[in-house]
């Protein structure tokens, strides 16, 4: 039998073993102060470095350009989306069928001119054109309206005049080049368009019988403003990045050549996808390029960009979107060069 002293010794040894195993499982206690110190200093260091980076001259210039483009364009974007929502809710679609001539070739320029007096963003023009086709309007006239409405409506032309106060001819050049592009594309569809390319998906646009027009106006306005406002912010950030980050030597490579500058800004308009109510301010910020190149940016952008290609493909089919967008870019660039070369 064990004595009292032996049992006490065994208990002490077991307690010591448990203490050692617990210490090994928990790890060295001296690491915890280091971990706490790192958790306290690393975020602060990162914030300090980011703050210093944001105060560099390049980032200050970036913030200035981004805020300037956004603040200048925001009132016109607000007005344009409000008018677009009002037209969608309060103007019946049958109005278009009554004012358009029955002959398709004559309906195309009339539909293009109608876009000059009926404001609407490019995102709303696609479902409106689809609704017009579904209600009997010839597709060529609907496509002319689709292209002209977001490009030459009063809000867009007023924004262009504000963005280019020293170039009043820029407003006339944008009006003529965009209207010419819309009309030519409508006539091209009459000449070369095929029914199998066009597969419209019927979607309702406008007032619904029994519904509240004011509720439809609010819903349309909120959706258009939030959607277009997001693209405005992205476009302003992209324009600021373009102005600050792109080396001047690269800009000189494109801006020094008349044709390269036009093609470059036309491609930039497709990628940036800036709302038509705001693109004039982005174009005005690209001061290193010629007036004709900036005109091409404003003519191509409201008619062909990445979001419009996606909307057209989902509404009319991929076969239509690919052919129609490619042809529109070519016609818009040529129209900008011709009109800009005369007026600018």
C-alpha positions as CSV (number, residue, x, y, z in Angstrom):
1,X,0.0,0.0,0.0
2,X,1.2,3.5,-0.7
3,X,1.9,5.9,2.0
4,X,0.4,9.4,2.3
5,X,3.6,10.9,1.2
6,X,3.8,8.7,-2.0
7,X,0.2,9.5,-3.0
8,X,0.9,13.3,-2.5
9,X,4.0,13.0,-4.7
10,X,2.1,11.2,-7.5
11,X,-0.6,13.9,-7.4
12,X,2.0,16.7,-7.7
13,X,3.7,14.9,-10.6
14,X,0.3,14.5,-12.4
15,X,-0.5,18.2,-11.9
16,X,2.9,19.2,-13.3
17,X,2.3,17.0,-16.4
18,X,-1.1,18.6,-17.0
19,X,0.4,22.1,-16.7
20,X,3.1,21.3,-19.2
21,X,0.7,19.7,-21.7
22,X,-1.6,22.8,-21.4
23,X,1.2,25.1,-22.0
24,X,2.3,23.2,-25.1
25,X,-1.2,23.2,-26.5
26,X,-1.7,26.9,-25.9
27,X,1.6,27.8,-27.5
28,X,4.3,30.1,-26.1
29,X,2.5,32.9,-24.2
30,X,5.1,35.4,-25.4
31,X,3.6,35.4,-29.0
32,X,0.3,36.9,-27.9
33,X,1.6,40.4,-27.2
34,X,3.3,40.4,-30.6
35,X,0.1,39.4,-32.3
36,X,-1.9,42.1,-30.5
37,X,0.8,44.6,-31.5
38,X,0.6,43.6,-35.1
39,X,-3.2,43.8,-35.2
40,X,-3.0,47.3,-33.8
41,X,-0.2,48.7,-36.0
42,X,-0.7,47.0,-39.5
43,X,-4.1,48.5,-40.3
44,X,-2.9,51.9,-39.1
45,X,0.2,51.7,-41.2
46,X,-1.9,50.7,-44.3
47,X,-4.3,53.6,-43.7
48,X,-1.4,56.0,-43.3
49,X,0.3,54.8,-46.6
50,X,-3.1,54.9,-48.5
51,X,-3.7,58.4,-47.1
52,X,-0.2,59.6,-48.2
53,X,-0.8,58.0,-51.6
54,X,-4.2,59.8,-52.0
55,X,-2.4,63.1,-51.3
56,X,0.0,62.7,-54.1
57,X,-0.4,65.2,-57.0
58,X,-1.5,62.5,-59.4
59,X,-4.3,61.3,-57.1
60,X,-5.4,64.9,-56.4
61,X,-5.7,65.5,-60.1
62,X,-7.6,62.3,-60.4
63,X,-10.1,63.3,-57.8
64,X,-10.5,66.8,-59.3
65,X,-11.3,65.5,-62.8
66,X,-13.6,62.8,-61.5
67,X,-15.6,65.1,-59.3
68,X,-15.7,67.8,-62.0
69,X,-17.2,65.5,-64.6
70,X,-19.7,64.0,-62.1
71,X,-20.9,67.3,-60.7
72,X,-21.2,69.0,-64.1
73,X,-23.2,66.1,-65.6
74,X,-25.4,65.1,-62.7
75,X,-28.1,67.8,-63.2
76,X,-28.5,66.9,-66.9
77,X,-28.7,63.2,-66.0
78,X,-31.4,64.0,-63.5
79,X,-33.4,66.1,-65.9
80,X,-33.0,63.6,-68.7
81,X,-34.1,60.6,-66.7
82,X,-37.1,62.5,-65.3
83,X,-38.3,63.5,-68.8
84,X,-37.7,60.0,-70.1
85,X,-39.8,58.5,-67.3
86,X,-42.6,61.1,-67.9
87,X,-42.7,60.3,-71.6
88,X,-42.8,56.5,-70.9
89,X,-45.7,57.0,-68.4
90,X,-47.8,59.7,-69.9
91,X,-47.3,59.6,-73.7
92,X,-49.2,56.7,-75.5
93,X,-47.1,54.7,-77.9
94,X,-49.8,55.1,-80.6
95,X,-48.8,58.7,-81.0
96,X,-45.7,57.6,-82.9
97,X,-47.7,55.5,-85.4
98,X,-50.0,58.5,-86.1
99,X,-47.2,61.0,-86.8
100,X,-45.0,58.8,-88.9
101,X,-45.5,58.6,-92.7
102,X,-46.7,55.3,-94.1
103,X,-43.9,55.1,-96.6
104,X,-40.9,53.5,-94.9
105,X,-38.3,55.6,-96.6
106,X,-40.0,58.8,-95.5
107,X,-40.8,57.4,-92.0
108,X,-37.0,57.0,-91.3
109,X,-36.0,60.7,-91.2
110,X,-39.2,61.7,-89.5
111,X,-38.5,59.1,-86.7
112,X,-35.0,60.5,-86.5
113,X,-36.2,64.0,-86.1
114,X,-38.7,62.8,-83.5
115,X,-35.8,61.7,-81.4
116,X,-34.6,65.3,-81.2
117,X,-37.7,66.5,-79.4
118,X,-38.4,63.4,-77.3
119,X,-35.7,63.0,-74.6
120,X,-34.7,59.5,-73.5
121,X,-31.6,57.7,-72.4
122,X,-30.0,55.0,-74.6
123,X,-31.1,52.3,-72.1
124,X,-34.7,53.2,-72.5
125,X,-34.6,53.6,-76.3
126,X,-34.1,49.8,-76.9
127,X,-37.4,48.7,-75.2
128,X,-39.3,51.7,-76.7
129,X,-38.1,50.7,-80.2
130,X,-39.1,47.1,-79.6
131,X,-42.6,48.3,-78.5
132,X,-42.9,50.5,-81.6
133,X,-42.1,47.5,-83.8
134,X,-44.7,45.4,-82.0
135,X,-47.3,48.1,-82.6
136,X,-46.8,48.3,-86.3
137,X,-44.0,50.8,-86.8
138,X,-41.6,49.8,-89.6
139,X,-38.4,48.5,-88.0
140,X,-36.3,50.9,-90.0
141,X,-38.1,53.9,-88.5
142,X,-37.9,52.3,-85.0
143,X,-34.2,51.9,-85.3
144,X,-33.7,55.5,-86.5
145,X,-35.6,56.6,-83.4
146,X,-33.5,54.2,-81.3
147,X,-30.3,55.9,-82.4
148,X,-31.4,59.5,-82.5
149,X,-33.4,59.8,-79.3
150,X,-30.5,59.4,-76.8
151,X,-28.1,61.4,-79.1
152,X,-29.8,64.6,-80.1
153,X,-32.6,65.3,-77.6
154,X,-32.8,68.8,-76.0
155,X,-31.1,67.7,-72.7
156,X,-28.1,66.2,-74.5
157,X,-27.7,69.3,-76.8
158,X,-28.0,71.6,-73.9
159,X,-25.4,69.6,-72.0
160,X,-23.1,69.8,-75.0
161,X,-23.4,73.6,-75.2
162,X,-22.5,73.8,-71.5
163,X,-19.6,71.4,-71.9
164,X,-18.2,73.3,-74.9
165,X,-19.0,77.0,-74.2
166,X,-16.2,78.2,-76.6
167,X,-17.4,75.9,-79.5
168,X,-21.0,76.6,-80.3
169,X,-20.5,74.8,-83.6
170,X,-20.0,71.6,-81.6
171,X,-23.8,71.5,-80.9
172,X,-24.7,71.8,-84.5
173,X,-22.1,69.3,-85.5
174,X,-23.4,66.7,-83.0
175,X,-27.0,67.3,-84.1
176,X,-26.3,66.8,-87.8
177,X,-23.8,63.9,-87.5
178,X,-26.1,62.0,-85.1
179,X,-29.2,62.6,-87.1
180,X,-27.4,61.7,-90.3
181,X,-26.2,58.4,-88.7
182,X,-29.6,57.5,-87.5
183,X,-31.2,58.2,-90.9
184,X,-28.5,56.3,-92.9
185,X,-28.8,53.3,-90.6
186,X,-32.6,53.3,-91.0
187,X,-32.3,53.4,-94.8
188,X,-29.6,50.7,-94.7
189,X,-32.0,48.4,-92.9
190,X,-34.6,49.0,-95.6
191,X,-32.0,48.1,-98.2
192,X,-30.0,45.3,-96.6
193,X,-32.0,44.2,-93.5
194,X,-33.4,40.7,-93.3
195,X,-36.3,39.5,-91.3
196,X,-34.3,36.5,-89.9
197,X,-31.9,38.8,-88.3
198,X,-34.6,40.4,-86.2
199,X,-36.2,38.4,-83.5
200,X,-38.0,40.9,-81.3
201,X,-39.1,39.8,-77.8
202,X,-42.3,41.5,-77.0
203,X,-42.0,43.7,-73.9
204,X,-44.5,46.1,-72.6
205,X,-43.3,49.7,-72.5
206,X,-45.4,52.7,-71.3
207,X,-48.6,53.0,-69.4
208,X,-50.5,49.9,-68.3
209,X,-54.3,50.0,-68.3
210,X,-55.6,50.4,-64.8
211,X,-52.2,51.4,-63.3
212,X,-51.2,54.6,-61.7
213,X,-49.3,56.8,-64.2
214,X,-47.5,58.6,-61.3
215,X,-46.4,55.3,-59.8
216,X,-45.1,54.2,-63.3
217,X,-43.3,57.6,-63.6
218,X,-41.6,57.2,-60.2
219,X,-40.6,53.6,-60.9
220,X,-39.2,54.4,-64.3
221,X,-37.4,57.5,-63.1
222,X,-35.7,55.7,-60.2
223,X,-34.7,52.8,-62.3
224,X,-33.2,54.9,-65.1
225,X,-31.5,57.4,-62.8
226,X,-29.9,54.7,-60.6
227,X,-28.8,52.7,-63.6
228,X,-27.5,55.6,-65.6
229,X,-26.0,57.2,-62.5
230,X,-23.8,54.2,-61.9
231,X,-22.5,54.3,-65.5
232,X,-21.9,58.1,-65.0
233,X,-19.7,57.5,-62.0
234,X,-17.8,54.7,-63.7
235,X,-17.4,56.8,-66.8
236,X,-16.1,59.8,-64.7
237,X,-13.6,57.5,-62.9
238,X,-12.5,56.0,-66.2
239,X,-12.1,59.5,-67.7
240,X,-10.1,60.7,-64.7
241,X,-7.9,57.5,-64.8
242,X,-7.4,58.1,-68.6
243,X,-6.3,61.7,-68.0
244,X,-3.9,60.9,-65.2
245,X,-2.6,57.4,-65.8
246,X,-2.1,57.2,-69.6
247,X,1.3,58.5,-70.5
248,X,1.4,61.6,-72.5
249,X,3.6,60.0,-75.2
250,X,0.8,57.4,-75.8
251,X,-1.8,60.2,-76.2
252,X,0.5,62.0,-78.6
253,X,0.7,58.9,-80.7
254,X,-3.0,58.9,-81.2
255,X,-3.8,62.6,-80.9
256,X,-1.1,63.5,-83.4
257,X,-2.8,61.5,-86.2
258,X,-6.2,62.7,-87.4
259,X,-7.6,59.2,-88.2
260,X,-6.0,57.4,-85.3
261,X,-7.5,59.9,-82.8
262,X,-11.0,59.5,-84.3
263,X,-10.8,55.7,-84.2
264,X,-9.3,55.7,-80.7
265,X,-12.0,58.0,-79.1
266,X,-14.7,56.1,-81.0
267,X,-13.4,52.8,-79.4
268,X,-13.1,54.5,-76.0
269,X,-16.8,55.6,-76.2
270,X,-17.8,52.0,-76.8
271,X,-15.8,50.8,-73.7
272,X,-16.7,53.6,-71.3
273,X,-20.4,53.4,-71.9
274,X,-21.1,56.9,-70.5
275,X,-24.7,58.1,-70.4
276,X,-25.6,60.4,-73.3
277,X,-26.6,63.2,-70.9
278,X,-23.0,63.1,-69.5
279,X,-20.7,62.2,-72.3
280,X,-20.2,65.8,-73.5
281,X,-18.4,66.6,-70.2
282,X,-16.2,63.5,-70.6
283,X,-15.4,64.5,-74.2
284,X,-14.6,68.1,-73.1
285,X,-12.1,66.7,-70.6
286,X,-10.2,65.0,-73.4
287,X,-8.6,68.3,-74.4
288,X,-5.5,66.7,-76.0
289,X,-7.6,65.4,-78.9
290,X,-9.0,67.3,-81.9
291,X,-12.6,68.5,-82.1
292,X,-13.5,66.0,-84.8
293,X,-12.2,63.1,-82.6
294,X,-14.2,64.4,-79.6
295,X,-17.3,64.7,-81.9
296,X,-16.9,61.1,-82.9
297,X,-16.8,60.2,-79.2
298,X,-20.1,61.9,-78.6
299,X,-21.8,60.5,-81.8
300,X,-20.7,56.9,-81.3
301,X,-21.2,56.6,-77.5
302,X,-25.0,57.1,-77.4
303,X,-25.5,54.7,-80.3
304,X,-23.0,51.9,-79.6
305,X,-21.5,50.9,-76.3
306,X,-21.1,47.7,-74.4
307,X,-24.4,48.0,-72.4
308,X,-26.3,48.8,-75.6
309,X,-24.9,45.8,-77.5
310,X,-26.0,43.6,-74.6
311,X,-29.5,45.2,-74.5
312,X,-29.9,44.9,-78.3
313,X,-28.8,41.2,-78.2
314,X,-31.2,40.4,-75.5
315,X,-34.1,42.2,-77.1
316,X,-33.7,41.7,-80.9
317,X,-31.2,38.8,-81.0
318,X,-27.5,38.3,-81.3
319,X,-27.5,38.2,-85.1
320,X,-29.1,41.7,-85.2
321,X,-26.9,43.2,-82.5
322,X,-23.6,42.2,-84.0
323,X,-24.4,43.4,-87.5
324,X,-26.3,46.6,-86.5
325,X,-23.7,47.7,-83.9
326,X,-20.8,47.2,-86.3
327,X,-22.5,49.0,-89.1
328,X,-23.5,51.9,-86.8
329,X,-19.9,52.4,-85.7
330,X,-18.7,52.7,-89.3
331,X,-21.5,55.1,-90.3
332,X,-21.1,57.2,-87.1
333,X,-17.4,57.6,-87.6
334,X,-17.7,58.6,-91.2
335,X,-20.5,61.0,-90.4
336,X,-18.5,62.6,-87.6
337,X,-15.5,63.1,-89.9
338,X,-17.6,64.6,-92.7
339,X,-19.7,66.9,-90.6
340,X,-16.8,67.8,-88.2
341,X,-14.5,68.5,-91.1
342,X,-17.0,71.1,-92.4
343,X,-18.2,72.7,-89.2
344,X,-15.2,72.3,-86.9
